[in-house]
């Protein structure tokens, strides 16, 4: 039996993509007010290395993001990727930055202030020819009231908390706050961290006056996205944690780019 090991050369492989996932970094995200929000990001970075590169480049990929943490918004993603690609000598670079984004919200009647958090991400890729793409994603918790329950019940209607996840390909600059507000306006009512009694009354009655099935929720969100000239492709999905069923309700919609 021939026990000799096979020998592989760099020419045996297609160009490799190497990188790191789940790097945790403190970052500053630029807000619509002009302030910088301190938060923690989980960062995935991958680089497409030329055929004859050393796999030791993996360690440099992991540190390439370190200098790109100040004042992050979608305007800095392409310059960040271009800089990283040149420093690494890579054929392409992709990055995904996931972070909680906090907004101070005023309760609808009392005006009491509280902080709401939303899971957001920027994901971009650039190649050696300058081709690039960017996706902005966020998850927005909302409240919905069932139209069927309202119609058939002598009084009241069942409601549930839902989670809307949207992804958009921006055509130009946009603020996260605007996308969050767009989703919240599509629901029966938005959520708050702190409410007084008069606020709870307002939210309960507002939800009752604006019932939404889960499919209504994604359609309303899609209609609002269609009205924005700064949005190209998008997808919207929503999951409602049903309050009187032992399952969740789900809907999805995606813009056709054809």
C-alpha positions in Angstrom: 0.0 0.0 0.0 1.3 3.4 -0.9 1.2 5.6 2.2 2.6 8.7 0.6 0.6 11.8 1.3 -0.8 13.8 -1.5 0.8 17.2 -2.1 -1.4 20.3 -2.8 -0.2 23.6 -4.2 -1.8 27.0 -4.3 -2.8 26.3 -7.9 -5.0 23.4 -6.7 -7.5 25.8 -5.1 -9.8 28.6 -6.2 -9.1 32.0 -4.5 -9.9 31.6 -0.8 -12.2 33.7 1.4 -10.9 33.9 4.9 -11.9 36.0 7.9 -13.3 36.1 11.4 -16.9 36.1 12.8 -18.3 37.5 16.0 -15.6 40.0 16.8 -17.0 42.3 19.5 -16.0 45.9 19.4 -17.2 49.1 21.0 -18.4 51.4 18.2 -20.0 54.9 17.8 -23.0 55.1 15.5 -24.0 58.5 14.2 -27.6 59.4 15.0 -30.0 61.7 13.2 -29.5 64.3 15.9 -25.8 64.5 15.1 -24.8 62.8 18.4 -22.7 59.6 18.5 -24.3 56.6 20.1 -21.9 54.3 22.1 -22.8 50.7 21.5 -21.3 47.2 21.1 -21.0 45.6 17.7 -20.5 42.0 16.6 -18.4 42.1 13.4 -17.9 39.6 10.7 -15.1 40.3 8.2 -14.1 38.2 5.2 -11.5 38.9 2.5 -11.1 37.2 -0.8 -7.4 36.6 -1.1 -5.4 36.3 -4.3 -4.4 32.8 -5.2 -0.8 32.9 -3.9 -1.6 34.6 -0.6 -0.6 33.1 2.7 -3.4 31.9 5.0 -1.6 33.9 7.7 -3.5 36.9 6.2 -6.4 35.7 8.3 -5.0 37.5 11.3 -4.7 40.7 9.5 -8.3 40.5 8.3 -9.4 40.3 12.0 -7.6 43.6 12.8 -8.6 45.5 9.7 -11.8 46.8 11.2 -10.1 48.3 14.3 -9.6 51.8 12.9 -13.1 52.0 11.5 -15.2 52.4 14.6 -15.9 56.1 15.0 -19.0 57.8 13.7 -20.4 54.8 11.8 -23.3 55.2 9.4 -24.0 53.9 5.9 -21.9 56.7 4.3 -18.7 55.3 5.7 -19.2 51.6 4.7 -17.8 51.8 1.2 -14.7 54.0 2.1 -14.2 51.6 5.0 -14.3 48.5 2.7 -12.0 50.2 0.1 -9.5 51.0 2.8 -9.6 47.5 4.2 -9.3 45.9 0.8 -6.2 47.9 -0.2 -4.5 47.3 3.2 -5.1 43.6 2.9 -4.3 43.3 -0.8 -7.5 41.4 -1.2 -9.6 40.7 -4.3 -12.7 41.5 -2.3 -13.8 42.4 1.3 -17.1 42.0 3.0 -18.2 43.2 6.5 -21.3 42.8 8.6 -21.7 45.0 11.6 -24.5 44.0 14.0 -25.4 46.2 17.0 -28.2 47.3 19.3 -29.4 50.8 18.4 -31.0 52.8 21.2 -33.7 55.6 20.8 -35.1 57.8 23.5 -38.9 57.7 23.1 -41.5 59.8 24.8 -44.7 58.1 26.0 -47.7 59.3 23.9 -49.6 61.1 26.6 -47.5 61.6 29.7 -44.3 62.3 27.7 -42.2 60.1 30.1 -38.9 59.3 28.5 -37.6 55.7 28.1 -35.0 54.0 25.9 -36.0 51.4 23.2 -33.4 49.1 21.7 -33.5 47.8 18.1 -31.2 45.1 16.6 -29.6 46.6 13.5 -26.9 45.8 11.0 -24.9 47.1 8.1 -23.6 44.5 5.6 -21.4 45.5 2.6 -19.1 44.0 0.1 -16.6 45.6 -2.4 -14.4 43.9 -5.0 -11.3 44.8 -6.9 -13.3 46.3 -9.8 -15.1 48.7 -7.5 -18.4 46.8 -7.6 -20.1 47.0 -4.2 -23.4 46.5 -2.4 -24.9 47.5 0.9 -27.8 46.1 2.9 -29.3 47.7 6.0 -31.3 45.5 8.3 -33.2 46.1 11.5 -35.7 44.3 13.8 -38.6 46.4 15.2 -40.9 45.1 17.9 -44.5 46.2 17.6 -48.1 45.6 18.8 -50.9 44.3 16.6 -54.7 43.7 17.2 -56.5 41.0 15.4 -59.2 42.4 13.0 -61.1 39.1 13.0 -61.2 38.9 16.8 -62.5 42.5 16.9 -65.2 41.8 14.3 -66.6 38.7 15.9 -66.3 39.5 19.6 -69.0 41.2 21.6 -66.3 43.3 23.3 -62.5 43.5 23.2 -60.1 41.9 20.7 -57.0 39.8 21.2 -53.6 41.5 20.6 -50.1 40.3 20.4 -46.5 41.5 20.2 -44.9 41.1 16.8 -41.4 41.5 15.4 -40.9 43.0 12.0 -37.5 42.4 10.3 -36.7 44.5 7.2 -33.7 44.5 4.9 -33.2 47.3 2.4 -30.7 48.2 -0.3 -30.4 52.0 0.0 -30.0 54.1 -3.1 -28.6 57.0 -1.0 -28.1 58.0 2.6 -30.9 57.2 5.1 -31.3 57.3 8.9 -32.1 54.2 11.0 -34.6 56.3 12.9 -36.6 56.9 9.8 -36.8 53.2 9.0 -37.8 52.3 12.5 -40.6 55.0 12.5 -41.8 53.6 9.1 -42.3 50.1 10.6 -43.9 51.4 13.8 -46.4 53.4 11.8 -47.4 50.3 9.9 -48.4 48.4 13.1 -51.5 48.7 15.3 -49.3 50.5 17.8 -45.7 51.0 18.6 -44.0 49.8 21.8 -42.5 51.7 24.7 -40.3 50.7 27.6 -42.1 52.8 30.2 -45.8 53.9 30.2 -48.0 55.6 32.7 -51.7 54.7 33.1 -52.9 57.3 30.6 -50.3 56.0 28.1 -51.6 52.5 28.4 -55.1 53.7 27.8 -53.9 55.5 24.7 -52.0 52.5 23.3 -54.8 50.1 24.0 -57.4 52.2 22.2 -55.1 53.1 19.3 -54.3 49.5 18.7 -58.1 48.7 18.8 -58.7 51.4 16.2 -55.9 50.1 13.9 -56.3 46.3 13.7 -53.7 44.5 11.6 -53.3 40.9 10.5 -49.6 39.8 10.2 -50.0 40.0 6.4 -51.4 43.6 6.7 -48.3 44.4 8.7 -45.8 43.4 6.0 -48.0 45.0 3.3 -48.3 48.3 5.1 -44.5 48.3 5.6 -43.9 47.5 2.0 -46.3 50.3 0.8 -44.4 52.8 2.9 -41.0 51.5 1.5 -42.4 51.8 -2.0 -43.0 55.5 -1.4 -39.4 56.2 -0.5 -37.1 57.1 -3.4 -34.0 56.2 -1.4 -34.9 52.5 -1.2 -34.1 50.0 -3.9 -34.6 46.3 -3.1 -36.2 45.3 0.2 -37.6 42.4 2.1 -40.1 42.5 5.0 -41.0 39.7 7.4 -43.1 39.7 10.4 -43.9 37.2 13.2 -46.7 37.7 15.7 -46.5 35.8 19.0 -50.2 34.9 19.1 -51.9 35.4 22.5 -54.8 32.9 22.0 -53.1 30.3 19.7 -50.3 27.9 20.4 -48.3 29.1 17.4 -47.0 32.2 15.8 -48.4 33.9 12.7 -45.9 34.8 9.9 -45.7 36.8 6.7 -43.0 37.7 4.2 -42.8 40.0 1.2 -39.9 41.0 -1.1 -39.6 43.6 -3.8 -39.2 42.2 -7.2 -36.1 43.7 -8.9 -37.1 42.5 -12.4 
